[in-house]
Amino acid sequence: MLNWINQLLNINLQDDDMESIRNFSLMWNLYEKTTCNTNYNHGTISNIIANNNFQIQDFQTYVDYFQNRYVDNSQLNQRFPQLHLRGNDQPQLVEDVLLGNNTNGNDMILVCSIIVYRFRCNLFHGTLMAESRGEARSSAIVERSGAD
């Protein structure tokens, strides 16, 4: 199957890439089922965040990861457009959190969820793998978070 995917998309995925993609897909399905009753949307996540006492320090590693990934020299970098944010993804909120202009804990947690959702959309719709092999590894953060 790996050879067929590589030929079809003209990429060079390796076995560890496929393992990360499989793990991400499984983790996403479990997350969406248990958190959103199989219907993820940012409003539901925002309400869950607002109605719980989440601590930003529990998510800071992920905020830092995304800031390091999408920001260089206090500006959004070339990777940021590859998220393919849409209007309902609250792109201004995502930008403000990534650039450090918004440090509201609930917003920071929501932005992490939005970015992971974009990984999901880009992966499930073929955009992520079509862009580059290295970008397919971006889902590994979700894999690592499930191991904690």
DRENRODREN-913466 format. One record per residue (C-alpha): x, y, z; residue in one letter. Coordinates in Angstrom, 1 decimal. Each point is the difference from the previous one (the first is absolute). Example, Ala and Ser with C-alpha at 12.3 -4.5 7.8 and 13.67 -1.06 7.14 Angstrom:
BEGIN
@xx = 12.3	yy = -4.5	zz = 7.8	residuo = A
@xx = 1.4	yy = 3.4	zz = -0.7	residuo = S
# end
This chain:
BEGIN
@xx = 0.0	yy = 0.0	zz = 0.0	residuo = M
@xx = 2.8	yy = 2.4	zz = 0.9	residuo = L
@xx = 1.5	yy = -0.3	zz = -3.5	residuo = N
@xx = -3.3	yy = 0.7	zz = -1.6	residuo = W
@xx = -0.6	yy = 3.1	zz = 2.1	residuo = I
@xx = 3.5	yy = 1.3	zz = -0.8	residuo = N
@xx = -0.5	yy = -0.5	zz = -3.7	residuo = Q
@xx = -3.5	yy = 1.4	zz = 0.0	residuo = L
@xx = 1.0	yy = 3.2	zz = 1.8	residuo = L
@xx = 3.6	yy = 0.2	zz = -1.2	residuo = N
@xx = 1.4	yy = 0.0	zz = 3.5	residuo = I
@xx = 2.2	yy = -2.1	zz = 2.1	residuo = N
@xx = -1.8	yy = -1.1	zz = 3.2	residuo = L
@xx = 1.8	yy = -2.5	zz = 2.2	residuo = Q
@xx = -1.3	yy = -2.6	zz = 2.4	residuo = D
@xx = 0.3	yy = 2.3	zz = 3.0	residuo = D
@xx = -2.0	yy = 2.7	zz = -1.9	residuo = D
@xx = -2.8	yy = -2.5	zz = -0.5	residuo = M
@xx = 0.1	yy = -1.0	zz = 3.6	residuo = E
@xx = -0.4	yy = 3.6	zz = 1.1	residuo = S
@xx = -2.8	yy = 0.5	zz = -2.5	residuo = I
@xx = -1.8	yy = -3.1	zz = 1.3	residuo = R
@xx = 0.5	yy = 1.0	zz = 3.6	residuo = N
@xx = -1.3	yy = 3.6	zz = -0.7	residuo = F
@xx = -3.0	yy = -1.4	zz = -1.8	residuo = S
@xx = -0.9	yy = -2.3	zz = 2.9	residuo = L
@xx = 0.6	yy = 2.8	zz = 2.6	residuo = M
@xx = -2.1	yy = 2.4	zz = -2.0	residuo = W
@xx = -2.9	yy = -2.4	zz = -0.3	residuo = N
@xx = 0.1	yy = -0.7	zz = 3.8	residuo = L
@xx = 0.3	yy = 3.7	zz = 0.8	residuo = Y
@xx = -2.9	yy = 1.0	zz = -2.3	residuo = E
@xx = -2.2	yy = -2.8	zz = 1.3	residuo = K
@xx = 0.6	yy = 0.5	zz = 3.7	residuo = T
@xx = 0.3	yy = 3.8	zz = 0.0	residuo = T
@xx = -2.4	yy = 1.0	zz = -2.7	residuo = C
@xx = -2.5	yy = -2.8	zz = -0.4	residuo = N
@xx = 1.5	yy = -0.8	zz = -3.4	residuo = T
@xx = -0.6	yy = 3.6	zz = -1.3	residuo = N
@xx = 3.0	yy = 2.2	zz = 0.6	residuo = Y
@xx = -0.5	yy = 3.8	zz = -0.3	residuo = N
@xx = 1.9	yy = 2.9	zz = 1.5	residuo = H
@xx = -3.1	yy = 1.2	zz = 1.9	residuo = G
@xx = -0.4	yy = -3.3	zz = 1.8	residuo = T
@xx = 3.7	yy = 0.1	zz = 1.0	residuo = I
@xx = -0.2	yy = 3.6	zz = 1.0	residuo = S
@xx = -3.0	yy = -0.8	zz = 2.3	residuo = N
@xx = 1.8	yy = -3.0	zz = 1.5	residuo = I
@xx = 3.1	yy = 2.2	zz = 0.7	residuo = I
@xx = -2.1	yy = 2.8	zz = 1.5	residuo = A
@xx = -2.0	yy = -2.4	zz = 2.3	residuo = N
@xx = 3.0	yy = -1.8	zz = 1.4	residuo = N
@xx = 2.9	yy = 1.1	zz = 2.1	residuo = N
@xx = 2.8	yy = -0.8	zz = -2.4	residuo = F
@xx = 3.5	yy = 1.3	zz = 0.9	residuo = Q
@xx = 2.0	yy = 1.5	zz = -2.8	residuo = I
@xx = 3.2	yy = -1.5	zz = 1.4	residuo = Q
@xx = -1.4	yy = -3.4	zz = -1.0	residuo = D
@xx = -0.1	yy = 1.2	zz = -3.6	residuo = F
@xx = 3.0	yy = 2.3	zz = -0.1	residuo = Q
@xx = 2.2	yy = -2.6	zz = -1.6	residuo = T
@xx = -2.3	yy = -0.2	zz = -3.0	residuo = Y
@xx = -0.4	yy = 3.8	zz = -0.2	residuo = V
@xx = 3.8	yy = 0.3	zz = 0.0	residuo = D
@xx = 0.3	yy = -2.7	zz = -2.6	residuo = Y
@xx = -2.5	yy = 1.7	zz = -2.3	residuo = F
@xx = 1.6	yy = 3.4	zz = 0.5	residuo = Q
@xx = 3.4	yy = -1.4	zz = -0.8	residuo = N
@xx = -1.4	yy = -1.8	zz = -3.0	residuo = R
@xx = -2.0	yy = 2.9	zz = -1.6	residuo = Y
@xx = 1.9	yy = 3.2	zz = 1.2	residuo = V
@xx = 3.5	yy = 1.2	zz = -0.9	residuo = D
@xx = 1.4	yy = 3.3	zz = 1.1	residuo = N
@xx = -3.4	yy = 1.1	zz = 1.4	residuo = S
@xx = -1.7	yy = -0.6	zz = -3.4	residuo = Q
@xx = -2.1	yy = -2.8	zz = -1.3	residuo = L
@xx = 2.3	yy = -2.2	zz = -2.2	residuo = N
@xx = -0.5	yy = -2.0	zz = -3.2	residuo = Q
@xx = -1.6	yy = -3.0	zz = 1.8	residuo = R
@xx = -2.9	yy = 2.1	zz = 1.3	residuo = F
@xx = -1.9	yy = 0.2	zz = -3.3	residuo = P
@xx = 0.2	yy = -3.8	zz = -0.3	residuo = Q
@xx = -2.5	yy = -0.2	zz = 2.9	residuo = L
@xx = -2.6	yy = 1.1	zz = -2.6	residuo = H
@xx = -2.0	yy = 1.8	zz = 2.6	residuo = L
@xx = -3.6	yy = 0.8	zz = -0.9	residuo = R
@xx = -2.2	yy = 2.8	zz = 1.3	residuo = G
@xx = -1.6	yy = -2.2	zz = 2.6	residuo = N
@xx = 3.5	yy = -1.0	zz = 1.3	residuo = D
@xx = 0.3	yy = 3.5	zz = 1.4	residuo = Q
@xx = 3.2	yy = 0.9	zz = -1.8	residuo = P
@xx = 0.5	yy = 3.3	zz = 1.8	residuo = Q
@xx = -0.2	yy = -1.7	zz = 3.4	residuo = L
@xx = 2.5	yy = -2.7	zz = -1.2	residuo = V
@xx = 2.4	yy = 2.7	zz = -1.2	residuo = E
@xx = -0.3	yy = 2.1	zz = 3.2	residuo = D
@xx = 0.7	yy = -3.0	zz = 2.2	residuo = V
@xx = 2.9	yy = -1.3	zz = -2.1	residuo = L
@xx = 1.6	yy = 3.5	zz = -0.1	residuo = L
@xx = -0.5	yy = 0.4	zz = 3.7	residuo = G
@xx = -2.4	yy = 2.9	zz = -0.3	residuo = N
@xx = -2.7	yy = -2.0	zz = 1.8	residuo = N
@xx = 1.0	yy = -1.8	zz = 3.2	residuo = T
@xx = -3.5	yy = -0.9	zz = 1.2	residuo = N
@xx = 0.3	yy = -3.6	zz = 1.2	residuo = G
@xx = -3.3	yy = -1.2	zz = -1.4	residuo = N
@xx = 0.8	yy = 1.6	zz = -3.4	residuo = D
@xx = 3.4	yy = -1.7	zz = 0.0	residuo = M
@xx = -1.6	yy = -3.4	zz = 0.7	residuo = I
@xx = -2.6	yy = 0.6	zz = -2.7	residuo = L
@xx = 2.7	yy = 0.9	zz = -2.5	residuo = V
@xx = 1.8	yy = -3.3	zz = 0.7	residuo = C
@xx = -3.2	yy = -1.8	zz = -0.8	residuo = S
@xx = -0.6	yy = 2.0	zz = -3.2	residuo = I
@xx = 3.5	yy = -0.8	zz = -1.2	residuo = I
@xx = -0.3	yy = -3.7	zz = 0.7	residuo = V
@xx = -3.4	yy = 0.2	zz = -1.8	residuo = Y
@xx = 1.7	yy = 1.5	zz = -3.0	residuo = R
@xx = 2.6	yy = -2.9	zz = 0.1	residuo = F
@xx = -3.0	yy = -2.3	zz = -0.1	residuo = R
@xx = -1.7	yy = 1.8	zz = -2.9	residuo = C
@xx = 3.2	yy = 0.3	zz = -2.0	residuo = N
@xx = 0.9	yy = -3.6	zz = 0.6	residuo = L
@xx = -3.5	yy = -1.5	zz = -0.6	residuo = F
@xx = -0.4	yy = 2.1	zz = -3.2	residuo = H
@xx = 3.4	yy = -0.8	zz = -1.4	residuo = G
@xx = 1.5	yy = 3.5	zz = 0.3	residuo = T
@xx = 2.5	yy = -0.8	zz = 2.7	residuo = L
@xx = 1.6	yy = -2.9	zz = -1.7	residuo = M
@xx = -0.1	yy = 1.7	zz = -3.4	residuo = A
@xx = 2.1	yy = 2.9	zz = 1.3	residuo = E
@xx = 3.0	yy = -1.9	zz = 1.4	residuo = S
@xx = 1.1	yy = -3.0	zz = 1.8	residuo = R
@xx = 1.3	yy = 2.1	zz = 2.9	residuo = G
@xx = -3.3	yy = 1.6	zz = 0.6	residuo = E
@xx = -1.6	yy = -3.4	zz = 0.5	residuo = A
@xx = 2.2	yy = -0.3	zz = 3.1	residuo = R
@xx = -1.8	yy = 3.0	zz = 1.5	residuo = S
@xx = -2.7	yy = -2.3	zz = 1.4	residuo = S
@xx = 2.6	yy = -1.6	zz = 2.2	residuo = A
@xx = -0.7	yy = 2.5	zz = 2.7	residuo = I
@xx = -3.4	yy = -1.5	zz = 0.4	residuo = V
@xx = 1.5	yy = -3.5	zz = 0.2	residuo = E
@xx = 2.4	yy = 1.1	zz = 2.7	residuo = R
@xx = -2.8	yy = 1.8	zz = 2.0	residuo = S
@xx = -2.0	yy = -3.3	zz = 0.1	residuo = G
@xx = 3.0	yy = -1.8	zz = 1.5	residuo = A
@xx = 0.1	yy = 2.3	zz = 3.1	residuo = D
# end
